[in-house]
């Protein structure tokens, strides 16, 4: 298992319903980051179609017309890109399955195969109520760097999601997002990272962050023209940090966490 990962979080323009333009931009920017050394790349939430920003803005019919199935052409193009560049890539898209719509992120491996698929679990946020079907679980996926968990946007604000991923073996938490990207959000992610001994990548149309397992901010998008964050992350002390966290826990006191 490797303890160093050259990672990048990319900002995309988030053109609503303009999937071909979003895809073209993604292909260009991923190539740029890989040419600079990145081997793990995260794209924003619903980066293929553009995040719909709430059902009050667009009709459900419009949004579902933008979505594509798992064998859709644009997510397929991103899988092909990962294979061409031999990288791990997290790509977000609106996934249609029958009459159900999911806010999905795929972890794609360097052979272009889908290592894992995550559907946003905390979908009842803002104007999105009733738009997406909620995901059913918090999986951890195997990579050369160990366990990796994915949270999409609103999922990141709940301490429980991070703790579950850590307890299930995550060494990194990857976050495609389209929600708030302010300094308060940065501090929240730094706190969650150190509290769980995990590295974090955050990819938003207007903010990219790479955060170390000790909570330090390794890189961020410094200004508008620099639309990415990229750094080498050291994971060598993750297990040591997580052992200490696990050892001091008192699960017998935490029952109220499971109450409505």
N, C-alpha and C positions, 0 to 999 in steps of 0.2 A: 504494500500500500504506500502510495506516494504522500509525502508531507509538504510538497510545494506545488502550487498551482498558479499559473499565469492567467489571470482572470480579467474580463472586461464586462462592464455594464454599459449598454449603448442607449442613447436617447434617439428616438425616432420622431418624425414630425406629427404623427397622429392625425392624418387626414381622414376625416370621417367618411366611411363608405367608399374610399378610393383605394381599394386593395392592391391594384396593380402598381400604383405610384408608391404606396407604402412598401410593397415587396421590393421594388427596384431600389428604393433607398436602403432597405435592410441589407440587400445583397451587397451593395457598395460599401456600406459601413462595416459590415462583418468582415469583408475582405481587408479593409484598412486595418482593423484591429488585429486580425490574424497576421498580417504582414509585419505588425509591430510586436508579435510574439504571443498573442493570446491563444490559449488552447481551450478555454472555457468562456463562453460568451452568453450573456443574458439580454434578451430584448424585452421591451415593455409589454404591459398588459394589453391583450387584444391588438397587438402591434400589426397584425396582418390587415384587419378591416378598419382599424381605428376604433377606439373605445366609444360607445354610443352616448356616454355622459348622461345616462338616465332615460327612463322610458317616457318622461314628460317632454323630451326634446324630439325624439323620433318615435314613430309608431312601431309596434312590435313587428308588423309586416315588413317595414323597411329594414329593421335590424336583422330579422331572420333571412331576408333576401341577401344580405351581405355575408352571412355565415357560410361555412362550408363543412362537409362531412370529413371524417378522418382520412379519406382518400382524395380530398380536394386538391386542386392543382397548385395552390399557393403554399400551403403547408408542405406539400410534396416537393416544391422547389426548395424550401428551406432544409428539408431532409437531404436533398441532393447536394446542397451547398455544404452541409456538415460533412458528408461523405467526401466531396471533392477536396475540402480543406483539412480533413482528418481531425475535426474538433468535436467537442461537446457543445451543444447549442440548446438554449432554452428559448422556445418560441411560443408566444401567446396568440391565440386566435379564438373567435367565436365559433363554436362547434355545434352543428345541427345534427340531431339524431332523432329521426322521425319528426314528431312535432315538439320535441324538447330542445331547448337552447342551453348550452353550457359555456361558461367562461373558462377556457382550457389553456393550460401550458404543457407543452411536451418537452421532455428531456431527450434530446436526440444524440445518439452516439456517433463516433467517428466513422462508422460504417454506414451511416444514414438510417439505421434502424432506431425505432422508438424504444428507449430504455424504460421510460415510464410516462404516464399521462396523469396530470393532476387537474381536477375541476375545482374551481373556487368554492370554498365551503361556506363562507360568511357573505352571502350574496344580498342580504337584506340591509342595504346601505343606501341612504339618500333616495334618489328617484329610481333606483334599480329594483325596488320592491316588486316582486312578481315577474321580473324579466327573465332571470336565469334560474335554472334548476340548481339546487345546492349540491355540491360534491358530497360523496359518501364517506370520505376517509382522509387521513393524514399519512400518506405512505412515505417511506424512505427508500431511496433508490441507490443501488450499488454503482460505484464509479471507481476509477483507479485511485481516487483520493478518499475512498471510504464512502460512508453514507451521506446522501444529499437529500434534503427536504425542499419542497417548493411551497411558498405561500403567495397568494395573489392579492395585492392591494389591501383591502380591508381585513383580510385574514391576519395581517401582521400586527394589528393593534391589540390582539388578545394574548396575554402572557401564556395562556394554556396551550395555544398552538405550538409555540416555540418549545415549551417544556416537553410536550408529547414527542415532538420530532427529536429532541435531544435524547430522551429516554429510549427512543427506538433506534438510536445509533447515528443520528445525523452529526456530521462534522461541519457541514455548511448548510446555510439556508439561503435559497435563491428567490428573489422577490421581483417578479414582473408587476409593475404598478402603473396606475394612472391617477391616483388620488393625491393627497397633499404631499408636498416635497420640500417643506420649509425646514428651518433649523431645528424646530421642535421635533420634526420627524427624524432628522438625522440623529439627534440625541436619543430618541426612543430606540432606534435601531442599534445604536452603540450600546445602550443599556441592555437590550435583549441579547445582544451578542455576548457580552461579558457575563451576563447572568446565566447563560447556558453553555458557555465555552465553545461557541460556534462562530465560524466566519460568516459574513453576510455580503451578498451582492444585491444591490437595489437598482433597477432599471426603470426609469420614468421618462416620458417625453421631454421633461425639463430638468431632470436630475439623475446623475449616475453616481453611485457610491460603492466603494470597496472597503469593507470593514474587517479588521482582524479579530480573531477569537478573544483577544484581550480588550476589545472595544475600541481600539485606536482606529482612527480614520486614515486609511492608507492612501486613498485617492478620491477625488470628486471632480465633477465638471466645474471648472473654475470660472468660466464665462460662457456667453451664448455661442461663440464660434466653436468652443471645445465641447462637443456633445458626446462625451463618454467619460468613464472613469476606468483606469486600468492599472493593475499592480500585481506583483507576485505576493501571494499569501502564504505564510508559514503556518502549517497545521501541526507542527511537531509536538506542541504542548497541549493539544486538545484533550487527549485522554487524561492527562494529569489534572487539568482543570475540571473536567467533568467528573472524575472520581471524587474530588473534594465536594462538589455540589451534591452528588448523589449520596455520599456518605453522611452529609449533615441534614438530609431531608427527614421530615416527620410525616409520612403519608397518612398516618393514623389521625392527624389533626386536620386534614384537608377535605373532609367530606362535603363541606358546604360548597366547594368549587363545583360539584356535580349537581347542585340544586338549581332549579329554574329561578 
